[in-house]
């Protein structure tokens, strides 16, 4: 999942947000913040903690290729839905 996130951020206009309904109290400072605004090293470290270590639910990745938007939703660290 981390390699997928890195690829999306490097290849497309990408925005990554936490899901409000599923946010844990420990991540309140990351709510309403586009995680792609962080340095890449910080983004990967936070993503690793949220997705791999904590199995955090509700990471939403919005990306655009020319005229089309897509949404990748990562849940439980391993489940991913692409819309």
Biopython code that builds the backbone (N, CA, C, O; Angstrom):
import numpy as np
from Bio.PDB.StructureBuilder import StructureBuilder

atoms = [
    (1, "UNK", "N", (0.817, -1.195, 0.000)),
    (1, "UNK", "CA", (0.000, 0.000, 0.000)),
    (1, "UNK", "C", (0.865, 1.265, 0.000)),
    (1, "UNK", "O", (0.518, 2.259, -0.637)),
    (2, "UNK", "N", (1.990, 1.220, 0.716)),
    (2, "UNK", "CA", (2.853, 2.400, 0.771)),
    (2, "UNK", "C", (3.458, 2.704, -0.592)),
    (2, "UNK", "O", (3.562, 3.868, -0.977)),
    (3, "UNK", "N", (3.856, 1.675, -1.321)),
    (3, "UNK", "CA", (4.394, 1.895, -2.668)),
    (3, "UNK", "C", (3.329, 2.454, -3.600)),
    (3, "UNK", "O", (3.619, 3.302, -4.444)),
    (4, "UNK", "N", (2.107, 1.985, -3.449)),
    (4, "UNK", "CA", (0.998, 2.510, -4.249)),
    (4, "UNK", "C", (0.784, 3.989, -3.953)),
    (4, "UNK", "O", (0.612, 4.784, -4.877)),
    (5, "UNK", "N", (0.792, 4.362, -2.692)),
    (5, "UNK", "CA", (0.638, 5.777, -2.324)),
    (5, "UNK", "C", (1.767, 6.622, -2.903)),
    (5, "UNK", "O", (1.528, 7.706, -3.434)),
    (6, "UNK", "N", (2.995, 6.125, -2.799)),
    (6, "UNK", "CA", (4.134, 6.865, -3.329)),
    (6, "UNK", "C", (4.023, 7.038, -4.839)),
    (6, "UNK", "O", (4.320, 8.111, -5.363)),
    (7, "UNK", "N", (3.603, 6.004, -5.531)),
    (7, "UNK", "CA", (3.421, 6.089, -6.974)),
    (7, "UNK", "C", (2.344, 7.096, -7.340)),
    (7, "UNK", "O", (2.534, 7.893, -8.259)),
    (8, "UNK", "N", (1.225, 7.075, -6.645)),
    (8, "UNK", "CA", (0.144, 8.015, -6.934)),
    (8, "UNK", "C", (0.582, 9.455, -6.705)),
    (8, "UNK", "O", (0.297, 10.334, -7.519)),
    (9, "UNK", "N", (1.271, 9.692, -5.604)),
    (9, "UNK", "CA", (1.717, 11.049, -5.281)),
    (9, "UNK", "C", (2.733, 11.545, -6.309)),
    (9, "UNK", "O", (2.737, 12.726, -6.655)),
    (10, "UNK", "N", (3.585, 10.661, -6.792)),
    (10, "UNK", "CA", (4.616, 11.095, -7.731)),
    (10, "UNK", "C", (4.109, 11.235, -9.161)),
    (10, "UNK", "O", (4.698, 11.979, -9.945)),
    (11, "UNK", "N", (3.031, 10.539, -9.523)),
    (11, "UNK", "CA", (2.568, 10.526, -10.907)),
    (11, "UNK", "C", (1.322, 11.374, -11.179)),
    (11, "UNK", "O", (1.089, 11.779, -12.317)),
    (12, "UNK", "N", (0.529, 11.642, -10.152)),
    (12, "UNK", "CA", (-0.750, 12.307, -10.357)),
    (12, "UNK", "C", (-0.930, 13.458, -9.370)),
    (12, "UNK", "O", (-0.247, 13.541, -8.349)),
    (13, "UNK", "N", (-1.854, 14.328, -9.700)),
    (13, "UNK", "CA", (-2.294, 15.331, -8.735)),
    (13, "UNK", "C", (-3.077, 14.567, -7.672)),
    (13, "UNK", "O", (-4.157, 14.047, -7.949)),
    (14, "UNK", "N", (-2.543, 14.500, -6.471)),
    (14, "UNK", "CA", (-3.075, 13.614, -5.441)),
    (14, "UNK", "C", (-3.329, 14.377, -4.145)),
    (14, "UNK", "O", (-2.577, 15.280, -3.780)),
    (15, "UNK", "N", (-4.406, 13.994, -3.459)),
    (15, "UNK", "CA", (-4.736, 14.546, -2.146)),
    (15, "UNK", "C", (-5.104, 13.381, -1.233)),
    (15, "UNK", "O", (-5.875, 12.504, -1.623)),
    (16, "UNK", "N", (-4.558, 13.372, -0.026)),
    (16, "UNK", "CA", (-4.797, 12.279, 0.921)),
    (16, "UNK", "C", (-5.376, 12.864, 2.202)),
    (16, "UNK", "O", (-4.811, 13.781, 2.799)),
    (17, "UNK", "N", (-6.513, 12.315, 2.610)),
    (17, "UNK", "CA", (-7.200, 12.781, 3.820)),
    (17, "UNK", "C", (-7.620, 11.598, 4.674)),
    (17, "UNK", "O", (-7.815, 10.490, 4.176)),
    (18, "UNK", "N", (-7.755, 11.853, 5.968)),
    (18, "UNK", "CA", (-8.304, 10.863, 6.885)),
    (18, "UNK", "C", (-9.816, 10.988, 6.890)),
    (18, "UNK", "O", (-10.356, 12.075, 6.689)),
    (19, "UNK", "N", (-10.488, 9.891, 7.116)),
    (19, "UNK", "CA", (-11.941, 9.874, 7.194)),
    (19, "UNK", "C", (-12.370, 10.401, 8.564)),
    (19, "UNK", "O", (-11.928, 9.890, 9.594)),
    (20, "UNK", "N", (-13.229, 11.418, 8.577)),
    (20, "UNK", "CA", (-13.681, 12.016, 9.843)),
    (20, "UNK", "C", (-14.409, 11.026, 10.734)),
    (20, "UNK", "O", (-14.191, 11.005, 11.945)),
    (21, "UNK", "N", (-15.255, 10.221, 10.161)),
    (21, "UNK", "CA", (-16.068, 9.306, 10.963)),
    (21, "UNK", "C", (-15.232, 8.245, 11.663)),
    (21, "UNK", "O", (-15.638, 7.717, 12.698)),
    (22, "UNK", "N", (-14.076, 7.933, 11.110)),
    (22, "UNK", "CA", (-13.273, 6.850, 11.657)),
    (22, "UNK", "C", (-11.973, 7.328, 12.290)),
    (22, "UNK", "O", (-11.144, 6.513, 12.695)),
    (23, "UNK", "N", (-11.792, 8.630, 12.377)),
    (23, "UNK", "CA", (-10.535, 9.163, 12.923)),
    (23, "UNK", "C", (-10.410, 8.835, 14.399)),
    (23, "UNK", "O", (-11.377, 8.917, 15.157)),
    (24, "UNK", "N", (-9.211, 8.466, 14.787)),
    (24, "UNK", "CA", (-8.939, 8.197, 16.191)),
    (24, "UNK", "C", (-8.525, 9.501, 16.863)),
    (24, "UNK", "O", (-8.039, 10.422, 16.206)),
    (25, "UNK", "N", (-8.718, 9.570, 18.146)),
    (25, "UNK", "CA", (-8.380, 10.782, 18.880)),
    (25, "UNK", "C", (-6.910, 11.153, 18.730)),
    (25, "UNK", "O", (-6.559, 12.331, 18.796)),
    (26, "UNK", "N", (-6.067, 10.178, 18.534)),
    (26, "UNK", "CA", (-4.633, 10.458, 18.433)),
    (26, "UNK", "C", (-4.251, 11.136, 17.127)),
    (26, "UNK", "O", (-3.132, 11.632, 16.997)),
    (27, "UNK", "N", (-5.167, 11.165, 16.151)),
    (27, "UNK", "CA", (-4.865, 11.761, 14.852)),
    (27, "UNK", "C", (-5.663, 13.031, 14.588)),
    (27, "UNK", "O", (-5.818, 13.422, 13.431)),
    (28, "UNK", "N", (-6.165, 13.675, 15.614)),
    (28, "UNK", "CA", (-6.975, 14.882, 15.428)),
    (28, "UNK", "C", (-6.210, 15.994, 14.709)),
    (28, "UNK", "O", (-6.809, 16.783, 13.978)),
    (29, "UNK", "N", (-4.908, 16.062, 14.907)),
    (29, "UNK", "CA", (-4.123, 17.108, 14.249)),
    (29, "UNK", "C", (-3.993, 16.885, 12.742)),
    (29, "UNK", "O", (-3.578, 17.789, 12.016)),
    (30, "UNK", "N", (-4.344, 15.697, 12.272)),
    (30, "UNK", "CA", (-4.264, 15.398, 10.842)),
    (30, "UNK", "C", (-5.612, 15.536, 10.123)),
    (30, "UNK", "O", (-5.671, 15.454, 8.896)),
    (31, "UNK", "N", (-6.689, 15.743, 10.881)),
    (31, "UNK", "CA", (-7.994, 15.916, 10.258)),
    (31, "UNK", "C", (-8.028, 17.207, 9.453)),
    (31, "UNK", "O", (-7.410, 18.201, 9.833)),
    (32, "UNK", "N", (-8.745, 17.185, 8.348)),
    (32, "UNK", "CA", (-8.896, 18.348, 7.472)),
    (32, "UNK", "C", (-7.555, 18.854, 6.940)),
    (32, "UNK", "O", (-7.425, 20.019, 6.567)),
    (33, "UNK", "N", (-6.582, 17.984, 6.911)),
    (33, "UNK", "CA", (-5.264, 18.357, 6.401)),
    (33, "UNK", "C", (-4.901, 17.425, 5.256)),
    (33, "UNK", "O", (-4.984, 16.204, 5.386)),
    (34, "UNK", "N", (-4.502, 18.006, 4.145)),
    (34, "UNK", "CA", (-4.057, 17.222, 3.006)),
    (34, "UNK", "C", (-2.663, 16.696, 3.330)),
    (34, "UNK", "O", (-1.710, 17.470, 3.417)),
    (35, "UNK", "N", (-2.544, 15.392, 3.509)),
    (35, "UNK", "CA", (-1.276, 14.802, 3.913)),
    (35, "UNK", "C", (-0.205, 14.915, 2.834)),
    (35, "UNK", "O", (0.978, 14.737, 3.124)),
    (36, "UNK", "N", (-0.596, 15.206, 1.601)),
    (36, "UNK", "CA", (0.400, 15.361, 0.542)),
    (36, "UNK", "C", (1.153, 16.683, 0.662)),
    (36, "UNK", "O", (2.149, 16.887, -0.032)),
    (37, "UNK", "N", (0.701, 17.574, 1.521)),
    (37, "UNK", "CA", (1.419, 18.824, 1.758)),
    (37, "UNK", "C", (2.643, 18.605, 2.644)),
    (37, "UNK", "O", (3.491, 19.489, 2.770)),
    (38, "UNK", "N", (2.730, 17.437, 3.251)),
    (38, "UNK", "CA", (3.873, 17.102, 4.098)),
    (38, "UNK", "C", (5.050, 16.679, 3.232)),
    (38, "UNK", "O", (4.852, 16.265, 2.090)),
    (39, "UNK", "N", (6.278, 16.775, 3.752)),
    (39, "UNK", "CA", (7.419, 16.224, 3.021)),
    (39, "UNK", "C", (7.206, 14.720, 2.779)),
    (39, "UNK", "O", (6.555, 14.046, 3.578)),
    (40, "UNK", "N", (7.752, 14.207, 1.685)),
    (40, "UNK", "CA", (7.516, 12.810, 1.299)),
    (40, "UNK", "C", (7.924, 11.844, 2.413)),
    (40, "UNK", "O", (7.216, 10.870, 2.670)),
    (41, "UNK", "N", (9.044, 12.097, 3.070)),
    (41, "UNK", "CA", (9.489, 11.215, 4.153)),
    (41, "UNK", "C", (8.461, 11.177, 5.281)),
    (41, "UNK", "O", (8.178, 10.111, 5.829)),
    (42, "UNK", "N", (7.897, 12.348, 5.630)),
    (42, "UNK", "CA", (6.877, 12.411, 6.678)),
    (42, "UNK", "C", (5.596, 11.713, 6.226)),
    (42, "UNK", "O", (4.966, 10.994, 7.002)),
    (43, "UNK", "N", (5.214, 11.929, 4.965)),
    (43, "UNK", "CA", (4.023, 11.273, 4.424)),
    (43, "UNK", "C", (4.156, 9.761, 4.504)),
    (43, "UNK", "O", (3.215, 9.081, 4.913)),
    (44, "UNK", "N", (5.306, 9.226, 4.123)),
    (44, "UNK", "CA", (5.512, 7.780, 4.177)),
    (44, "UNK", "C", (5.522, 7.264, 5.612)),
    (44, "UNK", "O", (4.980, 6.194, 5.888)),
    (45, "UNK", "N", (6.129, 8.009, 6.523)),
    (45, "UNK", "CA", (6.172, 7.585, 7.922)),
    (45, "UNK", "C", (4.770, 7.574, 8.538)),
    (45, "UNK", "O", (4.393, 6.621, 9.220)),
    (46, "UNK", "N", (4.003, 8.642, 8.292)),
    (46, "UNK", "CA", (2.633, 8.703, 8.806)),
    (46, "UNK", "C", (1.776, 7.615, 8.157)),
    (46, "UNK", "O", (0.992, 6.953, 8.836)),
    (47, "UNK", "N", (1.923, 7.434, 6.855)),
    (47, "UNK", "CA", (1.153, 6.403, 6.145)),
    (47, "UNK", "C", (1.483, 5.019, 6.680)),
    (47, "UNK", "O", (0.591, 4.191, 6.865)),
    (48, "UNK", "N", (2.754, 4.770, 6.926)),
    (48, "UNK", "CA", (3.158, 3.470, 7.480)),
    (48, "UNK", "C", (2.507, 3.251, 8.837)),
    (48, "UNK", "O", (1.993, 2.170, 9.124)),
    (49, "UNK", "N", (2.533, 4.287, 9.669)),
    (49, "UNK", "CA", (1.928, 4.167, 11.004)),
    (49, "UNK", "C", (0.413, 3.954, 10.900)),
    (49, "UNK", "O", (-0.144, 3.088, 11.574)),
    (50, "UNK", "N", (-0.244, 4.747, 10.054)),
    (50, "UNK", "CA", (-1.699, 4.661, 9.945)),
    (50, "UNK", "C", (-2.160, 3.362, 9.295)),
    (50, "UNK", "O", (-3.116, 2.741, 9.759)),
    (51, "UNK", "N", (-1.493, 2.951, 8.235)),
    (51, "UNK", "CA", (-1.970, 1.825, 7.436)),
    (51, "UNK", "C", (-1.388, 0.491, 7.900)),
    (51, "UNK", "O", (-2.123, -0.484, 8.058)),
    (52, "UNK", "N", (-0.083, 0.442, 8.118)),
    (52, "UNK", "CA", (0.579, -0.828, 8.415)),
    (52, "UNK", "C", (0.564, -1.136, 9.908)),
    (52, "UNK", "O", (0.141, -2.219, 10.313)),
    (53, "UNK", "N", (1.019, -0.199, 10.723)),
    (53, "UNK", "CA", (1.177, -0.455, 12.156)),
    (53, "UNK", "C", (-0.158, -0.462, 12.895)),
    (53, "UNK", "O", (-0.473, -1.415, 13.609)),
    (54, "UNK", "N", (-0.947, 0.612, 12.720)),
    (54, "UNK", "CA", (-2.198, 0.753, 13.468)),
    (54, "UNK", "C", (-3.399, 0.145, 12.766)),
    (54, "UNK", "O", (-4.470, 0.040, 13.363)),
    (55, "UNK", "N", (-3.243, -0.257, 11.512)),
    (55, "UNK", "CA", (-4.373, -0.752, 10.705)),
    (55, "UNK", "C", (-5.533, 0.232, 10.770)),
    (55, "UNK", "O", (-6.687, -0.145, 10.975)),
    (56, "UNK", "N", (-5.195, 1.489, 10.592)),
    (56, "UNK", "CA", (-6.156, 2.579, 10.671)),
    (56, "UNK", "C", (-7.218, 2.445, 9.581)),
    (56, "UNK", "O", (-6.905, 2.115, 8.437)),
    (57, "UNK", "N", (-8.437, 2.695, 9.933)),
    (57, "UNK", "CA", (-9.534, 2.661, 8.967)),
    (57, "UNK", "C", (-9.774, 4.038, 8.386)),
    (57, "UNK", "O", (-9.778, 5.025, 9.122)),
    (58, "UNK", "N", (-9.971, 4.125, 7.107)),
    (58, "UNK", "CA", (-10.450, 5.355, 6.511)),
    (58, "UNK", "C", (-9.420, 6.330, 5.988)),
    (58, "UNK", "O", (-9.485, 7.515, 6.316)),
    (59, "UNK", "N", (-8.468, 5.875, 5.183)),
    (59, "UNK", "CA", (-7.565, 6.774, 4.481)),
    (59, "UNK", "C", (-8.108, 6.935, 3.069)),
    (59, "UNK", "O", (-8.269, 5.952, 2.345)),
    (60, "UNK", "N", (-8.390, 8.171, 2.678)),
    (60, "UNK", "CA", (-8.964, 8.454, 1.365)),
    (60, "UNK", "C", (-7.932, 9.157, 0.498)),
    (60, "UNK", "O", (-7.354, 10.169, 0.896)),
    (61, "UNK", "N", (-7.706, 8.610, -0.694)),
    (61, "UNK", "CA", (-6.724, 9.168, -1.629)),
    (61, "UNK", "C", (-7.471, 9.593, -2.884)),
    (61, "UNK", "O", (-7.986, 8.754, -3.624)),
    (62, "UNK", "N", (-7.529, 10.884, -3.118)),
    (62, "UNK", "CA", (-8.179, 11.431, -4.306)),
    (62, "UNK", "C", (-7.087, 11.802, -5.298)),
    (62, "UNK", "O", (-6.164, 12.543, -4.960)),
    (63, "UNK", "N", (-7.189, 11.290, -6.526)),
    (63, "UNK", "CA", (-6.192, 11.649, -7.526)),
    (63, "UNK", "C", (-6.849, 11.882, -8.871)),
    (63, "UNK", "O", (-7.947, 11.400, -9.150)),
    (64, "UNK", "N", (-6.130, 12.647, -9.705)),
    (64, "UNK", "CA", (-6.691, 13.071, -10.979)),
    (64, "UNK", "C", (-5.708, 12.777, -12.104)),
    (64, "UNK", "O", (-4.509, 13.033, -11.990)),
    (65, "UNK", "N", (-6.234, 12.243, -13.174)),
    (65, "UNK", "CA", (-5.462, 12.024, -14.388)),
    (65, "UNK", "C", (-6.155, 12.786, -15.506)),
    (65, "UNK", "O", (-7.194, 12.357, -16.009)),
    (66, "UNK", "N", (-5.581, 13.911, -15.890)),
    (66, "UNK", "CA", (-6.149, 14.805, -16.898)),
    (66, "UNK", "C", (-7.535, 15.272, -16.464)),
    (66, "UNK", "O", (-7.630, 16.160, -15.616)),
    (67, "UNK", "N", (-8.614, 14.711, -17.010)),
    (67, "UNK", "CA", (-9.969, 15.182, -16.711)),
    (67, "UNK", "C", (-10.709, 14.293, -15.706)),
    (67, "UNK", "O", (-11.808, 14.642, -15.276)),
    (68, "UNK", "N", (-10.138, 13.173, -15.331)),
    (68, "UNK", "CA", (-10.864, 12.190, -14.528)),
    (68, "UNK", "C", (-10.326, 12.129, -13.102)),
    (68, "UNK", "O", (-9.118, 12.096, -12.870)),
    (69, "UNK", "N", (-11.258, 12.113, -12.160)),
    (69, "UNK", "CA", (-10.910, 11.947, -10.752)),
    (69, "UNK", "C", (-11.181, 10.507, -10.343)),
    (69, "UNK", "O", (-12.121, 9.877, -10.829)),
    (70, "UNK", "N", (-10.349, 9.994, -9.445)),
    (70, "UNK", "CA", (-10.535, 8.661, -8.881)),
    (70, "UNK", "C", (-10.341, 8.765, -7.374)),
    (70, "UNK", "O", (-9.622, 9.633, -6.879)),
    (71, "UNK", "N", (-10.997, 7.865, -6.664)),
    (71, "UNK", "CA", (-10.865, 7.809, -5.211)),
    (71, "UNK", "C", (-10.409, 6.414, -4.837)),
    (71, "UNK", "O", (-11.032, 5.421, -5.211)),
    (72, "UNK", "N", (-9.318, 6.348, -4.098)),
    (72, "UNK", "CA", (-8.828, 5.091, -3.541)),
    (72, "UNK", "C", (-9.056, 5.163, -2.044)),
    (72, "UNK", "O", (-8.570, 6.080, -1.383)),
    (73, "UNK", "N", (-9.788, 4.209, -1.510)),
    (73, "UNK", "CA", (-10.069, 4.159, -0.076)),
    (73, "UNK", "C", (-9.357, 2.955, 0.493)),
    (73, "UNK", "O", (-9.609, 1.825, 0.076)),
    (74, "UNK", "N", (-8.471, 3.188, 1.440)),
    (74, "UNK", "CA", (-7.719, 2.113, 2.079)),
    (74, "UNK", "C", (-8.309, 1.896, 3.459)),
    (74, "UNK", "O", (-8.426, 2.823, 4.259)),
    (75, "UNK", "N", (-8.679, 0.651, 3.719)),
    (75, "UNK", "CA", (-9.275, 0.297, 5.005)),
    (75, "UNK", "C", (-8.533, -0.883, 5.615)),
    (75, "UNK", "O", (-8.128, -1.800, 4.901)),
    (76, "UNK", "N", (-8.356, -0.863, 6.909)),
    (76, "UNK", "CA", (-7.752, -1.941, 7.668)),
    (76, "UNK", "C", (-6.344, -2.307, 7.206)),
    (76, "UNK", "O", (-5.869, -3.410, 7.476)),
    (77, "UNK", "N", (-5.688, -1.404, 6.522)),
    (77, "UNK", "CA", (-4.314, -1.641, 6.122)),
    (77, "UNK", "C", (-4.126, -2.479, 4.879)),
    (77, "UNK", "O", (-3.073, -2.401, 4.246)),
    (78, "UNK", "N", (-5.125, -3.291, 4.502)),
    (78, "UNK", "CA", (-4.943, -4.162, 3.340)),
    (78, "UNK", "C", (-6.093, -4.081, 2.347)),
    (78, "UNK", "O", (-5.916, -4.427, 1.179)),
    (79, "UNK", "N", (-7.243, -3.640, 2.774)),
    (79, "UNK", "CA", (-8.383, -3.543, 1.871)),
    (79, "UNK", "C", (-8.336, -2.212, 1.135)),
    (79, "UNK", "O", (-8.102, -1.161, 1.733)),
    (80, "UNK", "N", (-8.562, -2.274, -0.166)),
    (80, "UNK", "CA", (-8.564, -1.042, -0.964)),
    (80, "UNK", "C", (-9.717, -1.100, -1.955)),
    (80, "UNK", "O", (-9.942, -2.114, -2.616)),
    (81, "UNK", "N", (-10.438, 0.005, -2.043)),
    (81, "UNK", "CA", (-11.513, 0.148, -3.024)),
    (81, "UNK", "C", (-11.161, 1.324, -3.909)),
    (81, "UNK", "O", (-10.729, 2.371, -3.427)),
    (82, "UNK", "N", (-11.347, 1.148, -5.200)),
    (82, "UNK", "CA", (-11.063, 2.191, -6.175)),
    (82, "UNK", "C", (-12.358, 2.594, -6.839)),
    (82, "UNK", "O", (-13.074, 1.757, -7.388)),
    (83, "UNK", "N", (-12.660, 3.890, -6.786)),
    (83, "UNK", "CA", (-13.875, 4.427, -7.377)),
    (83, "UNK", "C", (-13.506, 5.400, -8.474)),
    (83, "UNK", "O", (-14.388, 5.975, -9.112)),
]
sb = StructureBuilder()
sb.init_structure("model")
sb.init_model(0)
sb.init_chain("A")
sb.init_seg("    ")
for serial, (resi, resn, name, xyz) in enumerate(atoms, 1):
    if name == "N":
        sb.init_residue(resn, " ", resi, " ")
    sb.init_atom(name, np.array(xyz, "f"), 0.0, 1.0, " ", f" {name:<3s}", serial, name[0])
structure = sb.get_structure()
